Amino acid sequence: MRLKARLYLTVAAIGIASLLAAAPAQLRAQTAVAIDNDDIGGVVTGANGPEAGVWVVAETTDLPTRYAKIVVTDDQGRYVLPDLPKAKYKVWVRGYGLVDSPKVDGEPGQQLNLRATPAPNEAAAAQYYPAIYWYSMLKIPDKSDFGGKSNIPEKLTQVDWLKQTKNIGCIGCHQLGQQSTRTIPAAFGEFKSGEEAWMRRIQSGQSGEQMTNQLAGNFGGAPFKYYGDWTDRIAKGELPKSKPPRPQGVERNVVITSWEWGTDKQYLHDLISSDRRNPTVNAYGPLYGSPEYSTDNMPILDPKTSKVTFFKMPVEDPNMPESLGPGHAASIKPLQASAYWGDEKTWDTRANNHNAMFDKKGRVWIAATVRGMDNPAFCKKGSDHPSAKVFPLDRSPRQVAMLDPKTMKYTFVDTCFGTHHPQFGYDANDTLWLSGTGPVAGWVNTKMFDETGDAAKSQGWSPFILDTNGNGKRDDYVEPNQPVDPAKDKRIVPGSGPYAVMPSPVDGSIWYTTGVFGGPPAFLRFDPATGLSEVYNVPLPAFGIRGGDIDKNGVAWGSASSGHLVSFDRRKCKGPLNGPDATGNHCPEGWSFYKYPGPGFEGLGDNSAESSYYTWVDQHNTLGLGENIPMSTANLNDGFVALKDGQMVMLRIPYPMGFYAKGFDGRIDDANAGWKGRGLWSTNGDRTPWLMEGGKGSKPHAVHIQLRPDPLAH
């Protein structure tokens, strides 16, 4: 770490002391805030004295991309914005119970004492609440309305409805409840009712067909009434029934750095900063974005210089169809005009980069499309490939690619199975395991691929086989639609297939979240050594599951649709882990449940409306809360939430409002630099970045979240 000359603001302190001489005792106790020559510090006061637990935001456009740093005041209203690049900044205060203070000019090395602006009324204050406080106002149909007793399709249950309302449906792509979604755009025109307005709204853009098929088709149009009622009540002035607390305790120690990257018309799904197993890989290096369906132009951010560049991802056949339309979660053209972009087609990808992962050599492995959907012959029936002999595969919508940042060489790795999330195992072959593989476990032996360049030889896949005969080995099996045979094993198709993938650092097993979009939600375990699988269904009070990860003890963690962080510890199972009864419901004692923060929907008991998209475990203390800390995206709470000693710690991104992440990871840039050498990395992943604060023209933001020992550390 470089040494800095500390500036003790003695002259300013004398001035402050004289100004506060007649103030209350708690103000007179304040002393000057110590800063370095690249910090801004000071005191935030309001009508009643120091403002504790409010945010101070410093933003500049002097750097190559828009840059902001955000901190929280301590219990005396003091703040320090540390390590600011040389630039001219606009600085202001944001907090619950307030409206934004006037923006004042500031530069590093300067003290700025700021005056908070109280909200003139409850309605003005509520405009700064996280989305969950507004979204929890949505009415949920009573259980008595299901089962054919209303216009809700008879096959649906209240759990199905909640999963669609939360992270398996709407909030799988958007944050609902922020200002732009709790109102109806005037550009849509006039409507007789909110219900009619929502029928039009969900047809907008290139996901309009998907949204319409789900809400108007599978749900029979019933949700429109409830969403229309929600926005109608808000338009008439109804406000949230609860208020968010200001950051407390360790939550006040966060330092958030934000860079604008990407484009205003195309979203980012995710980013990657380091190797999940070795978080010092790519120290201080660039971040690589995953634009998924939106574009082939991968944004790359250098956080040292705040410079954004783009790399256009190629495909084997540049004339292949776009990765849009049938078989994909986005359409080639808008179904109806967007309120922001009209009939313009803003998504045009072929590469369809969904997620990426660093290897220990600093290369970026990507779940990306390299060709059309039809598989090569070696994948299909009649091939002599060992995996194809067991379970041939005809199609895959996405494969694997690898980018070497040193040379910017982009290599195609054609896989027979589909891909979604990549994760490296802990074996000598640096096996890359993938989710999105449908009815099989799929992997790439990257060591072999490096040696041979042969994608066919370097990959394998396996169906999921339960050891229902209980002999500990894989035998002939019955098919999923056949009853259990005491002499055989049983193949299963885990609902909609593997969603998250989690190689265990304990025993080499591979865990998945499964049944996300269909079938029983569960954790699925695959053992590469035996080829056998185990499945553990999510029990009540939890339901639904999406993203997940595993800790250093082999405990699996996941984001449940019920508003819980859930965990499953296989070591707690009391009964047999295989045999005829080990088909999913055989280890309820292995599960634990932790309710997410935030208000819940009325009429459902004690619940949180939080709809977490993904869960990740900080195995290596990259943030500073400790090793093995499970964390989730808090998609309606504008940030992330961590479970520390049984308590939820909220890591909120207050600016721009509407922050919504689909993933994150941690990196240690310098293990000897204390809190400054480590942190979490993520990006705003909402499919419609123009719906966040700032509106049309807003771009995705990459964020670095750091945790200092106290709110004034610098």
Summary of the structure (lengths in Angstrom):
residues: 714
radius of gyration: 25.9
end to end distance: 11.9
largest distance: 89.3
contacts: 2563
relative contact order: 0.11
helix: 15%
strand: 28%
